Amino acid sequence: MSQSSFLNRLTAAFAAPQRPSAEPAAPTASVAPDPLHEAALERLPDPVAVIAAARAGGPEVLFANAAARTLFGAPHRRIGLVNLIRDPGVLEAVDEALFGRIEARSVYEAGGAQDRVWRALARPLGDPATGPRLALLTFSDETDAVRGERRRADFLANASHELRTPLASLIGFIETLRGHAKDDPKARDRFLGVMQAEAGRMSRLIDDLMSLSRIELNEHITPLGQVDLTLAITDVVDALTPLVRQAGVALEPSLPPVGAATIVGDRDQIVQVIRNLVDNAIKYSPRDTAVRIVVSADVSAIEAVTVRDPAASRFSLLDPDRVEGRRYILLQVSDSGPGLAREHLPRLSERFYRVEGQKSGEKLGTGLGLAIVKHIVNRHRGGLGVESVPGSGATFSVWLPRADGGQVGAP
Amino acid sequence: MNEHIVRSYGDELKQLTSDVARLGGLAEAQVSDSLDALSRRDVALAKTVIARDQKLDDLQKEIERSTFRLIALRQPMAVDLRHAVAALKLSMTLERCGDLAKNIAKRSLVLADAEPLTPFSRSMDRMGRLVAARLKDVLDAYSASDLDRAIAVWSRDEEVDEHYNSLFRELLTYMMGDPRTITASAHLLFIAKNLERIGDYATNIAEVIHFELTGEEVASKRPKLETLPT
């Protein structure tokens, strides 16, 4: 059976029961779909839809397979195409296939938090002389190719810019050591110390850049596996004990019992999120204060963005796409540091963004920590927000979908 | 457009809604393409955006005509009347969004000739994506008749304002630091303002959707930054 005649039968069969009896029935309505072919089409990894011309309101979606329903966020029923995809390029391609009877292509950027890029292909289907005007609309994922290119360019620009400063200082010290400081043991020791710190900074920067680019490449792939947040946080708290002692800061976790806060996720990445947030909080905490780590095991998307302190300014650095009824686990890390002024909040997760007056050398940061957190959380379909009262501390919130919400990935 | 043979009242209303969605799609594409043209210094894309503005104007006039025809001939009541009025208001707002995007594209042509102001391309891109996402959200809410989603857009205009204020302050500092950048910075300032206006239009659209679905004005006052950037 040729592919197109199979699709014709299939669409006819899908369309038939949904057609009101007053309208002309589909010509091949009596043909039942071959269950194997139907199942195969339904389970194709790429989105596939069959589109029909309609009397009013533009073309309608007759059939959409599981991947297409995820892409459109649409129920499995007849609906106007323009209600699902407004992109003029895709609509034109479909019109060309339906009415011009020629194959047409377009690039479709679905928008949303994961920001994927698709290549849409519309092909005429069936014979308009004998049946309804139909078109086959398929999508293939081009995200990797397109984003990979852009990311490589960004990575190069960022990395070269940020590595130049410590490298310039290393070169300067080496010159001095070969020159007039050659026979001055005191100066030599001091310079070697600075050089070690600068080299360490370069090495941390390279680690962070590498891990950021790795995370970004997987960003639109939903993670597998389950992570218990309580256990993960306990591990991080244990690992940070020496650092905490050195900084003279106390960690105060307030966690639900083991098993009550499980998310779908990549354990290593989740640990990195917690670690970066707690690290930051410790860095900005004055001595003899506490960093609070609070987990609320069951909140809605609205509750997750609710400001708790009326004096605080709040900003969402990342908002997950809305999914009806999805429940989240909320992790909040608060410090009692200097806090952040309102105007810095929107830019905190930008790479290498540093709050004015914050000396980059002193706090040992690479300026990439929050960018890493943001990309990991985005991969996990979660959200990231910051709340701050200047002078009395900042709270970073991460909310991640509950594992038993069961809605991560395909609906 | 295509071979529409509009028959019933229901079909006419359906056609109206889908035309508004189509116009929304065009407006979205204008906004995101103008931003791409700006960030990639893509002159050809900017020219495409400028040329495509005519399509939005035509479709808006078409929607206006069919709304008037519908109101005159069918004399819709209650929900149907609200649908028709919403379509009219939305089409005007979306056409305005398209105009602002066209303006961004025009300015991107000027900026493509100047030295790139790299520190701002990222912030501008961010603000642009935020605004585009809000426009997408509110149009999704319109297509799905989803009141909650519309309200979510309506109540969060503040974030766009934050971005605008932050960019405003930065650009000012930049211009003071190096007067040679004033021309380019001034264009960027207008682009930021345009984006901020598009964000405002998204909230207006949310208000229209609220009225369309409930028949009532949005009750509470929108959270708004009262202070102007200094």
Interface residues (C-beta under 8 A of the other chain):
Chain A: A53 R55 A56 G57 G58 G80 V82 N83 L84 I85 R86 D87 P88 G89 L91 D95 L98 F99 E109 G111 G112 F315 S316 R322 R342 E343 H344 L345 P346 R347 E350
Chain B: N2 E3 H4 I5 V6 R7 D11 E12 K14 Q15 T17 S18 A21 R22 G24 G25 L26 E28 A29 S32 K55 R122 S123 R126 A132 A133 K136 L139 S143 A144 R149 A152 E159 E162 H163 N165 S166 R169
